[in-house]
Amino acid sequence: MAFGKAIELATSNLERYQNQLSILSDYYLREVQKRISNIKINGDLSHKLAGNNNICFAGVDGAKLVSLLDKKGICASSGSACSAGFINPSHVLLAIGVPPNLAKGSLRITFGKENTIDDVKYLVDHLEKSVKELRKI
């Protein structure tokens, strides 16, 4: 009986949770497209996990971008989930046709139920500044 109740609780708010993540992701992607040039959004936007976003930034080293964001308290990763911790571009990004030089500038952001629209605004502000800084190097 306890397992059944756990499933009931886990699924009772699933639609609302997915909707919240979609709102955050949609806002994030719109703002990044509006404010940062030379990007490539990876994956099929209509068939993705609601809170998962992967974008390549041309002329940017993804590891350095992650480091700059980390200094602002933002948790992110370069590449796909299955390539985290590797220096080479993600084999997943390469398999979907992202050129190696562009794949090296990838950033993966995942939103969760604790994130708010203010968190996304903070992220985009610092992402824009960080990308501009790295493109000057």
C-alpha positions, 0 to 999 in steps of 0.5 A: 500500500505504501508504494501505491501511495508513493506513486500517487503522490509522485504523479499527482502534480506531474502535469503542473510540474512539467508545465512549470518547467516548460514555462521556464525553459521557453523563457530561457530559450527565447531570452538567449536567442534574443540576447546572444548571437551565434548560438545553436539550440540542440535537439528537438524542441517539441520532443525534449525533457521539459527542463533540459536545455542544451545550447552551443555558443560559437567561439566559446569554450564550454568548460570556461563558460561553466566555470564563469557561471559557477562563480555566480552560483549557477550550476551548469554543464558543458556537453550532454549528460553522458559526456560530463567530465570529458574534455572532448566534445559530446559524442551525442552532439556530434552524432546529431550533426553539431560540428566539433568546434561548435560542440566544444561551446555547449552548455547544458542547463536543467531546471527543477521544481525549485527554480523560478523565473527570477532564477532564469533571469539571473542565469540569462543576465550572467550567461550573456555577460560571460559569453561576451567576455569569453568571445573577447579572449 
